[in-house]
Amino acid sequence: MDWLDWARALFALIATLALIGGVAYGARRLGMLQAGADQPKRLRMRESLMLDPRRRLVIVACDGREHLLLLSPAGDRVVSEWEAAAEPEAQS
């Protein structure tokens, strides 16, 4: 291969990468990369508390219910669950 073949291969690589980058930039600008952005979120972590370096308590809200979870290396457990309280209105 002479230098002209190397130059063509390099130019083709640069053009391909530029096209991929341009399509990715355009998709991001048009909002095509946010999957499910128009749907309301069902799962929310309300609060987290470290008990020790290996265990953590987490309150998770899902579909009008809140669950208290104990997360540890030995396994995750649901400690309790209850109806979710209404969220306070955001202050502006």
N, CA, C and O atoms as a Tinker XYZ file with bonds, in Angstrom:
   368  protein
     1  N      0.841000   -1.193000    0.000000    73     2
     2  CA     0.000000    0.000000    0.000000    64     1     3
     3  C      0.877000    1.243000    0.000000    63     2     4     5
     4  O      1.832000    1.347000    0.770000    81     3
     5  N      0.546000    2.164000   -0.855000    73     3     6
     6  CA     1.292000    3.413000   -0.873000    64     5     7
     7  C      0.581000    4.447000    0.007000    63     6     8     9
     8  O     -0.462000    4.155000    0.593000    81     7
     9  N      1.134000    5.625000    0.093000    73     7    10
    10  CA     0.613000    6.647000    0.981000    64     9    11
    11  C     -0.776000    7.118000    0.570000    63    10    12    13
    12  O     -1.534000    7.566000    1.431000    81    11
    13  N     -1.138000    7.040000   -0.688000    73    11    14
    14  CA    -2.463000    7.453000   -1.150000    64    13    15
    15  C     -3.549000    6.524000   -0.595000    63    14    16    17
    16  O     -4.628000    6.987000   -0.228000    81    15
    17  N     -3.276000    5.248000   -0.534000    73    15    18
    18  CA    -4.235000    4.305000    0.048000    64    17    19
    19  C     -4.413000    4.558000    1.546000    63    18    20    21
    20  O     -5.528000    4.488000    2.063000    81    19
    21  N     -3.322000    4.848000    2.231000    73    19    22
    22  CA    -3.416000    5.170000    3.656000    64    21    23
    23  C     -4.223000    6.455000    3.879000    63    22    24    25
    24  O     -5.027000    6.533000    4.808000    81    23
    25  N     -4.012000    7.436000    3.044000    73    23    26
    26  CA    -4.743000    8.699000    3.161000    64    25    27
    27  C     -6.233000    8.475000    2.929000    63    26    28    29
    28  O     -7.058000    9.045000    3.643000    81    27
    29  N     -6.594000    7.652000    1.939000    73    27    30
    30  CA    -8.008000    7.348000    1.680000    64    29    31
    31  C     -8.646000    6.634000    2.869000    63    30    32    33
    32  O     -9.765000    6.959000    3.266000    81    31
    33  N     -7.932000    5.660000    3.436000    73    31    34
    34  CA    -8.457000    4.918000    4.580000    64    33    35
    35  C     -8.644000    5.843000    5.787000    63    34    36    37
    36  O     -9.652000    5.753000    6.488000    81    35
    37  N     -7.681000    6.726000    6.026000    73    35    38
    38  CA    -7.790000    7.677000    7.128000    64    37    39
    39  C     -8.943000    8.649000    6.911000    63    38    40    41
    40  O     -9.692000    8.942000    7.843000    81    39
    41  N     -9.090000    9.149000    5.685000    73    39    42
    42  CA   -10.196000   10.046000    5.371000    64    41    43
    43  C    -11.542000    9.343000    5.550000    63    42    44    45
    44  O    -12.480000    9.948000    6.069000    81    43
    45  N    -11.658000    8.095000    5.139000    73    43    46
    46  CA   -12.908000    7.344000    5.301000    64    45    47
    47  C    -13.227000    7.148000    6.777000    63    46    48    49
    48  O    -14.386000    7.256000    7.177000    81    47
    49  N    -12.216000    6.863000    7.587000    73    47    50
    50  CA   -12.424000    6.702000    9.025000    64    49    51
    51  C    -12.902000    8.007000    9.652000    63    50    52    53
    52  O    -13.849000    8.003000   10.437000    81    51
    53  N    -12.265000    9.113000    9.318000    73    51    54
    54  CA   -12.651000   10.416000    9.859000    64    53    55
    55  C    -14.064000   10.783000    9.417000    63    54    56    57
    56  O    -14.846000   11.285000   10.224000    81    55
    57  N    -14.407000   10.542000    8.152000    73    55    58
    58  CA   -15.747000   10.858000    7.661000    64    57    59
    59  C    -16.794000   10.007000    8.360000    63    58    60    61
    60  O    -17.863000   10.515000    8.700000    81    59
    61  N    -16.519000    8.727000    8.583000    73    59    62
    62  CA   -17.462000    7.850000    9.270000    64    61    63
    63  C    -17.680000    8.302000   10.712000    63    62    64    65
    64  O    -18.819000    8.379000   11.173000    81    63
    65  N    -16.605000    8.598000   11.419000    73    63    66
    66  CA   -16.735000    9.076000   12.798000    64    65    67
    67  C    -17.475000   10.413000   12.865000    63    66    68    69
    68  O    -18.252000   10.641000   13.792000    81    67
    69  N    -17.243000   11.295000   11.895000    73    67    70
    70  CA   -17.946000   12.577000   11.862000    64    69    71
    71  C    -19.441000   12.367000   11.630000    63    70    72    73
    72  O    -20.258000   13.052000   12.247000    81    71
    73  N    -19.811000   11.441000   10.759000    73    71    74
    74  CA   -21.228000   11.156000   10.523000    64    73    75
    75  C    -21.900000   10.580000   11.770000    63    74    76    77
    76  O    -23.013000   10.975000   12.115000    81    75
    77  N    -21.228000    9.653000   12.439000    73    75    78
    78  CA   -21.790000    9.082000   13.664000    64    77    79
    79  C    -21.958000   10.168000   14.723000    63    78    80    81
    80  O    -22.991000   10.229000   15.390000    81    79
    81  N    -20.951000   11.024000   14.882000    73    79    82
    82  CA   -21.042000   12.125000   15.841000    64    81    83
    83  C    -22.150000   13.103000   15.493000    63    82    84    85
    84  O    -22.860000   13.579000   16.379000    81    83
    85  N    -22.302000   13.405000   14.219000    73    83    86
    86  CA   -23.361000   14.323000   13.797000    64    85    87
    87  C    -24.752000   13.765000   14.049000    63    86    88    89
    88  O    -25.645000   14.493000   14.483000    81    87
    89  N    -24.940000   12.491000   13.783000    73    87    90
    90  CA   -26.240000   11.869000   14.035000    64    89    91
    91  C    -26.523000   11.822000   15.538000    63    90    92    93
    92  O    -27.652000   12.079000   15.957000    81    91
    93  N    -25.523000   11.500000   16.351000    73    91    94
    94  CA   -25.712000   11.473000   17.799000    64    93    95
    95  C    -26.040000   12.866000   18.335000    63    94    96    97
    96  O    -26.918000   13.012000   19.186000    81    95
    97  N    -25.342000   13.884000   17.845000    73    95    98
    98  CA   -25.616000   15.258000   18.272000    64    97    99
    99  C    -27.037000   15.681000   17.878000    63    98   100   101
   100  O    -27.755000   16.283000   18.676000    81    99
   101  N    -27.432000   15.365000   16.655000    73    99   102
   102  CA   -28.784000   15.706000   16.206000    64   101   103
   103  C    -29.856000   14.976000   16.994000    63   102   104   105
   104  O    -30.887000   15.563000   17.324000    81   103
   105  N    -29.633000   13.713000   17.300000    73   103   106
   106  CA   -30.607000   12.953000   18.083000    64   105   107
   107  C    -30.727000   13.518000   19.487000    63   106   108   109
   108  O    -31.827000   13.579000   20.037000    81   107
   109  N    -29.623000   13.929000   20.069000    73   107   110
   110  CA   -29.681000   14.513000   21.413000    64   109   111
   111  C    -30.407000   15.851000   21.392000    63   110   112   113
   112  O    -31.211000   16.133000   22.281000    81   111
   113  N    -30.133000   16.679000   20.384000    73   111   114
   114  CA   -30.792000   17.991000   20.287000    64   113   115
   115  C    -32.290000   17.858000   20.055000    63   114   116   117
   116  O    -33.063000   18.697000   20.518000    81   115
   117  N    -32.706000   16.820000   19.350000    73   115   118
   118  CA   -34.133000   16.605000   19.082000    64   117   119
   119  C    -34.821000   15.823000   20.183000    63   118   120   121
   120  O    -36.026000   15.586000   20.097000    81   119
   121  N    -34.096000   15.413000   21.214000    73   119   122
   122  CA   -34.690000   14.705000   22.337000    64   121   123
   123  C    -35.003000   13.250000   22.046000    63   122   124   125
   124  O    -35.888000   12.670000   22.675000    81   123
   125  N    -34.299000   12.659000   21.114000    73   123   126
   126  CA   -34.586000   11.272000   20.753000    64   125   127
   127  C    -33.869000   10.274000   21.652000    63   126   128   129
   128  O    -34.176000    9.084000   21.587000    81   127
   129  N    -32.926000   10.706000   22.489000    73   127   130
   130  CA   -32.157000    9.780000   23.310000    64   129   131
   131  C    -32.713000    9.625000   24.715000    63   130   132   133
   132  O    -32.209000    8.793000   25.470000    81   131
   133  N    -33.731000   10.392000   25.103000    73   131   134
   134  CA   -34.337000   10.264000   26.417000    64   133   135
   135  C    -35.497000    9.285000   26.329000    63   134   136   137
   136  O    -36.616000    9.675000   25.996000    81   135
   137  N    -35.238000    8.022000   26.623000    73   135   138
   138  CA   -36.274000    6.991000   26.547000    64   137   139
   139  C    -37.267000    7.177000   27.681000    63   138   140   141
   140  O    -36.884000    7.225000   28.850000    81   139
   141  N    -38.533000    7.281000   27.336000    73   139   142
   142  CA   -39.577000    7.382000   28.343000    64   141   143
   143  C    -39.620000    8.704000   29.076000    63   142   144   145
   144  O    -40.154000    8.759000   30.184000    81   143
   145  N    -39.087000    9.765000   28.514000    73   143   146
   146  CA   -39.052000   11.057000   29.192000    64   145   147
   147  C    -40.448000   11.642000   29.349000    63   146   148   149
   148  O    -40.679000   12.436000   30.261000    81   147
   149  N    -41.385000   11.268000   28.481000    73   147   150
   150  CA   -42.731000   11.826000   28.564000    64   149   151
   151  C    -43.624000   11.046000   29.524000    63   150   152   153
   152  O    -44.754000   11.467000   29.771000    81   151
   153  N    -43.162000    9.935000   30.067000    73   151   154
   154  CA   -43.953000    9.143000   30.997000    64   153   155
   155  C    -43.609000    9.543000   32.422000    63   154   156   157
   156  O    -42.448000    9.819000   32.724000    81   155
   157  N    -44.619000    9.580000   33.315000    73   155   158
   158  CA   -44.317000    9.909000   34.710000    64   157   159
   159  C    -43.518000    8.784000   35.368000    63   158   160   161
   160  O    -43.711000    7.611000   35.051000    81   159
   161  N    -42.639000    9.142000   36.267000    73   159   162
   162  CA   -41.812000    8.151000   36.949000    64   161   163
   163  C    -42.611000    7.500000   38.071000    63   162   164   165
   164  O    -43.289000    8.186000   38.835000    81   163
   165  N    -42.531000    6.174000   38.169000    73   163   166
   166  CA   -43.280000    5.427000   39.173000    64   165   167
   167  C    -42.452000    5.129000   40.416000    63   166   168   169
   168  O    -43.010000    4.895000   41.488000    81   167
   169  N    -41.151000    5.133000   40.289000    73   167   170
   170  CA   -40.278000    4.720000   41.387000    64   169   171
   171  C    -39.450000    5.914000   41.845000    63   170   172   173
   172  O    -38.862000    6.629000   41.034000    81   171
   173  N    -39.413000    6.117000   43.164000    73   171   174
   174  CA   -38.673000    7.258000   43.708000    64   173   175
   175  C    -38.060000    6.857000   45.045000    63   174   176   177
   176  O    -38.730000    6.253000   45.883000    81   175
   177  N    -36.787000    7.192000   45.245000    73   175   178
   178  CA   -36.151000    6.950000   46.533000    64   177   179
   179  C    -36.373000    8.176000   47.406000    63   178   180   181
   180  O    -35.926000    9.274000   47.074000    81   179
   181  N    -37.063000    7.984000   48.519000    73   179   182
   182  CA   -37.402000    9.112000   49.393000    64   181   183
   183  C    -36.262000    9.476000   50.335000    63   182   184   185
   184  O    -35.931000   10.650000   50.501000    81   183
   185  N    -35.660000    8.450000   50.955000    73   183   186
   186  CA   -34.661000    8.726000   51.975000    64   185   187
   187  C    -33.737000    7.525000   52.106000    63   186   188   189
   188  O    -34.118000    6.397000   51.795000    81   187
   189  N    -32.523000    7.780000   52.569000    73   187   190
   190  CA   -31.544000    6.713000   52.754000    64   189   191
   191  C    -30.766000    6.989000   54.031000    63   190   192   193
   192  O    -30.454000    8.139000   54.338000    81   191
   193  N    -30.452000    5.923000   54.779000    73   191   194
   194  CA   -29.718000    6.062000   56.032000    64   193   195
   195  C    -28.694000    4.934000   56.129000    63   194   196   197
   196  O    -29.047000    3.757000   56.056000    81   195
   197  N    -27.422000    5.305000   56.294000    73   195   198
   198  CA   -26.369000    4.304000   56.478000    64   197   199
   199  C    -26.390000    3.857000   57.936000    63   198   200   201
   200  O    -26.264000    4.677000   58.845000    81   199
   201  N    -26.551000    2.553000   58.154000    73   199   202
   202  CA   -26.511000    2.024000   59.517000    64   201   203
   203  C    -25.084000    1.728000   59.944000    63   202   204   205
   204  O    -24.676000    2.044000   61.062000    81   203
   205  N    -24.345000    1.127000   59.054000    73   203   206
   206  CA   -22.920000    0.881000   59.238000    64   205   207
   207  C    -22.315000    0.756000   57.845000    63   206   208   209
   208  O    -23.041000    0.899000   56.861000    81   207
   209  N    -21.017000    0.496000   57.719000    73   207   210
   210  CA   -20.416000    0.476000   56.376000    64   209   211
   211  C    -20.999000   -0.573000   55.430000    63   210   212   213
   212  O    -20.788000   -0.482000   54.220000    81   211
   213  N    -21.722000   -1.557000   55.944000    73   211   214
   214  CA   -22.224000   -2.629000   55.083000    64   213   215
   215  C    -23.733000   -2.643000   54.940000    63   214   216   217
   216  O    -24.251000   -3.329000   54.060000    81   215
   217  N    -24.462000   -1.905000   55.778000    73   215   218
   218  CA   -25.927000   -1.953000   55.737000    64   217   219
   219  C    -26.522000   -0.554000   55.583000    63   218   220   221
   220  O    -25.969000    0.437000   56.060000    81   219
   221  N    -27.662000   -0.511000   54.903000    73   219   222
   222  CA   -28.327000    0.762000   54.622000    64   221   223
   223  C    -29.838000    0.554000   54.668000    63   222   224   225
   224  O    -30.346000   -0.459000   54.187000    81   223
   225  N    -30.554000    1.517000   55.247000    73   223   226
   226  CA   -32.019000    1.549000   55.208000    64   225   227
   227  C    -32.437000    2.540000   54.136000    63   226   228   229
   228  O    -31.884000    3.636000   54.047000    81   227
   229  N    -33.420000    2.153000   53.316000    73   227   230
   230  CA   -33.870000    2.995000   52.219000    64   229   231
   231  C    -35.391000    3.009000   52.207000    63   230   232   233
   232  O    -36.023000    1.960000   52.329000    81   231
   233  N    -35.983000    4.192000   52.061000    73   231   234
   234  CA   -37.428000    4.313000   51.849000    64   233   235
   235  C    -37.645000    4.559000   50.368000    63   234   236   237
   236  O    -37.124000    5.520000   49.801000    81   235
   237  N    -38.431000    3.668000   49.741000    73   235   238
   238  CA   -38.702000    3.732000   48.309000    64   237   239
   239  C    -40.199000    3.867000   48.114000    63   238   240   241
   240  O    -40.972000    3.129000   48.726000    81   239
   241  N    -40.626000    4.810000   47.263000    73   239   242
   242  CA   -42.040000    5.000000   46.947000    64   241   243
   243  C    -42.326000    4.450000   45.555000    63   242   244   245
   244  O    -41.581000    4.701000   44.608000    81   243
   245  N    -43.428000    3.686000   45.446000    73   243   246
   246  CA   -43.818000    3.110000   44.169000    64   245   247
   247  C    -45.325000    2.921000   44.151000    63   246   248   249
   248  O    -45.875000    2.228000   45.007000    81   247
   249  N    -46.000000    3.536000   43.177000    73   247   250
   250  CA   -47.444000    3.370000   42.964000    64   249   251
   251  C    -48.267000    3.620000   44.221000    63   250   252   253
   252  O    -49.129000    2.812000   44.567000    81   251
   253  N    -48.013000    4.724000   44.903000    73   251   254
   254  CA   -48.820000    5.102000   46.057000    64   253   255
   255  C    -48.481000    4.343000   47.327000    63   254   256   257
   256  O    -49.200000    4.470000   48.318000    81   255
   257  N    -47.431000    3.572000   47.334000    73   255   258
   258  CA   -46.989000    2.832000   48.517000    64   257   259
   259  C    -45.537000    3.194000   48.796000    63   258   260   261
   260  O    -44.779000    3.521000   47.883000    81   259
   261  N    -45.160000    3.132000   50.071000    73   259   262
   262  CA   -43.766000    3.328000   50.461000    64   261   263
   263  C    -43.275000    2.053000   51.117000    63   262   264   265
   264  O    -44.002000    1.404000   51.869000    81   263
   265  N    -42.028000    1.700000   50.821000    73   263   266
   266  CA   -41.431000    0.474000   51.336000    64   265   267
   267  C    -40.130000    0.820000   52.042000    63   266   268   269
   268  O    -39.320000    1.587000   51.523000    81   267
   269  N    -39.932000    0.252000   53.229000    73   267   270
   270  CA   -38.682000    0.405000   53.956000    64   269   271
   271  C    -37.847000   -0.840000   53.671000    63   270   272   273
   272  O    -38.244000   -1.951000   54.019000    81   271
   273  N    -36.688000   -0.651000   53.036000    73   271   274
   274  CA   -35.836000   -1.758000   52.629000    64   273   275
   275  C    -34.534000   -1.727000   53.422000    63   274   276   277
   276  O    -33.963000   -0.662000   53.655000    81   275
   277  N    -34.069000   -2.914000   53.835000    73   275   278
   278  CA   -32.762000   -3.058000   54.442000    64   277   279
   279  C    -31.850000   -3.688000   53.400000    63   278   280   281
   280  O    -32.061000   -4.831000   52.995000    81   279
   281  N    -30.840000   -2.946000   52.967000    73   279   282
   282  CA   -29.905000   -3.412000   51.946000    64   281   283
   283  C    -28.602000   -3.806000   52.623000    63   282   284   285
   284  O    -28.005000   -3.007000   53.344000    81   283
   285  N    -28.158000   -5.045000   52.390000    73   283   286
   286  CA   -26.924000   -5.522000   52.997000    64   285   287
   287  C    -26.304000   -6.586000   52.097000    63   286   288   289
   288  O    -26.977000   -7.104000   51.206000    81   287
   289  N    -25.042000   -6.918000   52.314000    73   287   290
   290  CA   -24.411000   -7.963000   51.508000    64   289   291
   291  C    -25.075000   -9.331000   51.678000    63   290   292   293
   292  O    -25.021000  -10.160000   50.770000    81   291
   293  N    -25.702000   -9.573000   52.834000    73   291   294
   294  CA   -26.359000  -10.854000   53.076000    64   293   295
   295  C    -27.669000  -10.978000   52.306000    63   294   296   297
   296  O    -28.208000  -12.078000   52.180000    81   295
   297  N    -28.184000   -9.875000   51.795000    73   295   298
   298  CA   -29.436000   -9.886000   51.039000    64   297   299
   299  C    -30.263000   -8.666000   51.371000    63   298   300   301
   300  O    -30.022000   -7.987000   52.370000    81   299
   301  N    -31.233000   -8.395000   50.531000    73   299   302
   302  CA   -32.103000   -7.239000   50.717000    64   301   303
   303  C    -33.426000   -7.726000   51.293000    63   302   304   305
   304  O    -33.934000   -8.772000   50.889000    81   303
   305  N    -33.987000   -6.965000   52.240000    73   303   306
   306  CA   -35.238000   -7.355000   52.883000    64   305   307
   307  C    -36.193000   -6.173000   52.926000    63   306   308   309
   308  O    -35.778000   -5.027000   53.098000    81   307
   309  N    -37.478000   -6.470000   52.768000    73   307   310
   310  CA   -38.517000   -5.467000   52.960000    64   309   311
   311  C    -38.856000   -5.490000   54.439000    63   310   312   313
   312  O    -39.355000   -6.496000   54.944000    81   311
   313  N    -38.590000   -4.389000   55.143000    73   311   314
   314  CA   -38.842000   -4.317000   56.577000    64   313   315
   315  C    -40.313000   -4.012000   56.826000    63   314   316   317
   316  O    -40.950000   -4.662000   57.655000    81   315
   317  N    -40.856000   -3.023000   56.111000    73   315   318
   318  CA   -42.280000   -2.700000   56.245000    64   317   319
   319  C    -42.734000   -1.935000   55.015000    63   318   320   321
   320  O    -41.922000   -1.495000   54.201000    81   319
   321  N    -44.041000   -1.786000   54.895000    73   319   322
   322  CA   -44.610000   -0.979000   53.810000    64   321   323
   323  C    -45.884000   -0.329000   54.304000    63   322   324   325
   324  O    -46.547000   -0.839000   55.207000    81   323
   325  N    -46.227000    0.819000   53.695000    73   323   326
   326  CA   -47.397000    1.585000   54.096000    64   325   327
   327  C    -47.845000    2.451000   52.936000    63   326   328   329
   328  O    -47.131000    2.595000   51.944000    81   327
   329  N    -49.043000    3.031000   53.067000    73   327   330
   330  CA   -49.565000    3.950000   52.050000    64   329   331
   331  C    -48.718000    5.216000   52.062000    63   330   332   333
   332  O    -48.346000    5.708000   53.127000    81   331
   333  N    -48.420000    5.732000   50.903000    73   331   334
   334  CA   -47.589000    6.927000   50.784000    64   333   335
   335  C    -48.392000    8.157000   51.184000    63   334   336   337
   336  O    -49.567000    8.289000   50.841000    81   335
   337  N    -47.747000    9.038000   51.904000    73   335   338
   338  CA   -48.374000   10.320000   52.253000    64   337   339
   339  C    -48.331000   11.224000   51.036000    63   338   340   341
   340  O    -47.469000   11.078000   50.169000    81   339
   341  N    -49.269000   12.159000   50.978000    73   339   342
   342  CA   -49.300000   13.105000   49.862000    64   341   343
   343  C    -48.042000   13.974000   49.909000    63   342   344   345
   344  O    -47.617000   14.417000   50.976000    81   343
   345  N    -47.460000   14.206000   48.743000    73   343   346
   346  CA   -46.257000   15.045000   48.671000    64   345   347
   347  C    -46.631000   16.505000   48.875000    63   346   348   349
   348  O    -47.634000   16.966000   48.331000    81   347
   349  N    -45.842000   17.238000   49.649000    73   347   350
   350  CA   -46.106000   18.668000   49.807000    64   349   351
   351  C    -45.863000   19.412000   48.502000    63   350   352   353
   352  O    -45.003000   19.027000   47.709000    81   351
   353  N    -46.617000   20.467000   48.285000    73   351   354
   354  CA   -46.453000   21.282000   47.083000    64   353   355
   355  C    -45.112000   21.986000   47.120000    63   354   356   357
   356  O    -44.652000   22.411000   48.180000    81   355
   357  N    -44.488000   22.108000   45.959000    73   355   358
   358  CA   -43.195000   22.774000   45.864000    64   357   359
   359  C    -43.368000   24.270000   46.082000    63   358   360   361
   360  O    -44.291000   24.881000   45.544000    81   359
   361  N    -42.480000   24.852000   46.869000    73   359   362
   362  CA   -42.506000   26.295000   47.128000    64   361   363
   363  C    -41.760000   27.013000   46.026000    63   362   364   365
   364  O    -40.649000   26.615000   45.676000    81   363
   365  N    -42.347000   28.070000   45.465000    73   363   366
   366  CA   -41.658000   28.826000   44.417000    64   365   367
   367  C    -41.172000   30.141000   44.927000    63   366   368
   368  O    -40.568000   30.909000   44.178000    81   367
